[in-house]
Amino acid sequence: MVTMNLGMLHYVLDHVYGAFVHRTKISPPFFSKGWGGSKLDLLERLIKQLFPEFEGQNWPPTLIQPVWRTIWETKTACLKEGVFRTPCDEQLLSALPPESHIARVAFLMPKFVSPQKMACVVHLAGTGDHSFERRLRLGGPLLKENISTMVLESPFYGQRRPMLQYGAKLLCVSDLLLLGRATIEETRSLLHWLDSQQGFGKLGVCGLSMGGVHAAMVGSLHPTPVATFPFLSPHSAVVAFCEGILQYGTAWEALKRDLAMEQSELTLEEVRERMRTVLSLTDVTRFPIPKNPQAVILVAATDDGYIPKHSVLELQKAWPGSEVRWVTGGHVSSFLLHNGEFRKAIVDGLNRLPWKESPL
């Protein structure tokens, strides 16, 4: 009974937090400017190109050359920040807001260790994670395991946020797809840079919530095995916006009005069905199985108000050999309290990869 009450408390905490963030008028809801018009049509075509029949396309990606500056260094570690022009093609670039054209990364690594004897994990942003700090705190203790951390600032977030966007509340549905596709392209280029230019012995990609969906997509599409860590993540954005708490922070009436300009007498259920259809493009179970599914470790919460259990299990089922680890808590409390479990998953997943052979 005590366990049940604690579980309910975590679940209620998610809803209390969600009510404050998503049901008050402190900030506008998601997608207050509608679907995105012609941009949505473009993004639907481009996202479909990521599905299995297009596996391996555009590889190797554009070789990036980040420009670095040192933030701090100690006797044993160094933190740098770098910028590079997003490697997205002209179609994606024209759809991205100008503020998102330059990507920013933080790079934390131990000193005096050969990259060939190190691993590096790229950490992707969850919804509302505009800065490097939280992900650097997650990765920092891994330095003693010779695991470096690279943190990508997402398009539409942080210094890449469009001027008219309030916080993490994307203006259009097309922005969500654009954020995801651009993040995938940038992360693939970062992994290619870490491999071909820096020579790291092992690579991984992780993310929490939305970042976990993007991490799963990147891990799926990578042509060689990378350790993949979706934390507190659904198998699709459909779950987050149509089943979980984020549905209460979505501008359904604005989306209805936007569609009503094309079709008369739309019901709210038809609008929701349109959202399910569009966001089905983010269904990771439709993506290829990663090259080494044993190096995929999902960490999920037992009482998550944002991500239902069935969604986590759908991804595990689609990727035989992957592992799910459950932590006791909700979305918010697990985000705050279970970094130790996230770090252990990263170490264990990387240990399931062989070291890259050094060139002769």
Disulfide bonds with the S-S distance in Angstrom:
none
